[in-house]
Amino acid sequence: MSRHPMLSFVDIANAMPSKREASQRLGDFSEIYDDYPPDLASQQASRCSQCGVPYCQTHCPLHNNIPDWLKLTAEQRYREAYDLSQQTNSFPEICGRICPQDRLCEGNCVIEQSGHGTVTIGSVERYLTDMAWREGWVEPIRPVRQHDFSVGIVGSGPAGLAAADRLRRSGLHVVVYDRHDRAGGLLTYGIPGFKLEKRIVMRRVEQLSDGGTEFRLNVEVGRDVAFAELQRRHDALLIATGAYKSRDLACPGIGSNGIVAAIDYLTASNRKSFGDEVPEFDGGRLNASGKKVVVIGGGDTAMDCVRTAVRQEARSVTCLYRRDRENMPGSRREVHNAEEEGVEFDWLTVPLAFVGSRTVRGIHVQRMRLSDRDATGRRAPEPIAGSTVIRDADLVIKALGFEPEDLPGTWEARELEVTGWGTVRSRFGTHETSIPGVYAAGDIVRGASLVVWAIRDGQEAADSILGQFRRTTSAAEN
């Protein structure tokens, strides 16, 4: 067995997995990065400096034991490396693909800060888990003992799935309810296949189902089943619905045809990838083909939209963002990929009004500049006098972020306390809500955030539910 010494960053340069050329990848929705060859994966892992204070681990929401599994990978002890990586992460192959590592672990890598180029942590994580699935190292969920304690989970996104995984492994009876016809939530219908192929998500859902998790799909709480009924059915409930209410603009013409929400647009595209019939796509409303597309927003959802539009053979694709590149909230890597694929970025621009009588034909935009830094260190955008222009558009996609739905009203659960932002109020660390036996995790608590944070929240909530189970069992025995 060949072994790589650590600290090889002084001799070996940073290298990502090979990436398909833009001209090739625009023809499909397959992932754009290839897997590492085995020798390159271990070589890149050997670049880790094994620093005394692992900032990569500290800045990972799951606190993955990154330095140790990088060392094991460098030594080509792949099975041990995988086993260690999955101890803290329910879905490492998903995080390896879609986490913004440039803002988390890789962005805080010591050798990155010293100018040598980060260790490619995410790509190594993906490599390990893909190998684990191929080699049969991903073990089925087989609880040692089955318990009667029943948990209902509302929402099958990353928080709900992470909680279900942990609870089933402990032998609890788990039922997951979701309004959609497939489980996975944002992972299934919100994230495009070129970042996360759907077979990756469905494989995890199948593993949970085979392990005893019951999925009840096409079930919407408040419509198909009452929240109070779920409370009667289960010993504990976890609210993991996410935040899917799209933020809007207060601009003249906002109600014109051709102006759509990002989540509707991405869901339609992802449904087509499954082979579903999608009338709003086939009819053209949620299809960018042949259109001048403008996406408003600067986050990862905006990047998903612009990169989807170019694959749908839009006539042109532009991203409008009110700040500059340096202040953009989305992944720098995703911006670079979008530019490679032909997306135009119109920085420091805000929409004033939409042009067109019933159907949008353009956007009246205002050019901006950044002010001096305020007390928080941020530079606010301010208008440049006399710099308004009209940009042509016949499909405008609003990617302005998401807000929580009104769960207390929709579910007739007024005792469920929410914050001023509408998120469910829960106790830090335990995720307990104002209703005994009801917990909440993920974006419905913290607001629209990252998948990795949702996974952490789901795991923590599951631990609290397991604590309730143990207390209940102990009381019954006494």
Order of alpha helices (4+ residues) and beta strands (2+ residues): alpha-alpha-alpha-alpha-alpha-alpha-alpha-alpha-beta-alpha-beta-alpha-alpha-beta-alpha-beta-beta-beta-alpha-alpha-beta-alpha-beta-alpha-beta-beta-beta-beta-beta-beta-alpha-beta-alpha-alpha
